[in-house]
């Protein structure tokens, strides 16, 4: 039932107010909920452009992913270039990505699975799954990761048909621009409340969901000072909109 609900959620993109950034964060969250992993990240590339990080489930994995892109080495980049799933089943073992392995191990990860986000012959990104135990994903999890990556690709391509003036390139660029605003708001809340980036992001997500706002709109309001989030979480809405 959870798998069916996730696939239905990812298919629900033909709406006028579709938010690519929020959609891609939901992709990462579904991976966390359904797969035996510790963290997830989503990378995308505009046609002809470089691979960029657009969504992660934690600050720890975000830094590892940014290092991978900067160093231009790692299983995620290989999966994108070759268009096939790539497993790095033991980060302590020798590999063709030594720098990435050291950085990922330092963040507490032991193995990585990368699944390309592609539709037919076109690869537009990668679903990156980080684990804290050695070994490959189970066959069932590999198939489900493939299904989630395929659903992501289909939904992104499908959504562009809503308005023929919008192109996939513009849509993906919008997701990248939105992520920059979200990171700025995370940094602002981290400094303002002397907290960590993960807590700051979860506060943004919880507030946005509770008030039925786009997370990017809330991030802009926080930066502008239009919305002030309280420093503590006592009595604040959870991500599911309930109040403890």
Secondary structure as GFF3:
##gff-version 3
##sequence-region A 1 244
A	DSSP	alpha_helix	2	11	.	.	.	ID=ss1
A	DSSP	alpha_helix	20	34	.	.	.	ID=ss2
A	DSSP	beta_strand	39	45	.	.	.	ID=ss3
A	DSSP	beta_strand	51	56	.	.	.	ID=ss4
A	DSSP	alpha_helix	59	71	.	.	.	ID=ss5
A	DSSP	alpha_helix	75	82	.	.	.	ID=ss6
A	DSSP	beta_strand	86	88	.	.	.	ID=ss7
A	DSSP	alpha_helix	98	106	.	.	.	ID=ss8
A	DSSP	beta_strand	111	119	.	.	.	ID=ss9
A	DSSP	beta_strand	122	131	.	.	.	ID=ss10
A	DSSP	alpha_helix	139	159	.	.	.	ID=ss11
A	DSSP	three_ten_helix	160	162	.	.	.	ID=ss12
A	DSSP	alpha_helix	168	193	.	.	.	ID=ss13
A	DSSP	alpha_helix	197	210	.	.	.	ID=ss14
A	DSSP	alpha_helix	215	224	.	.	.	ID=ss15
###
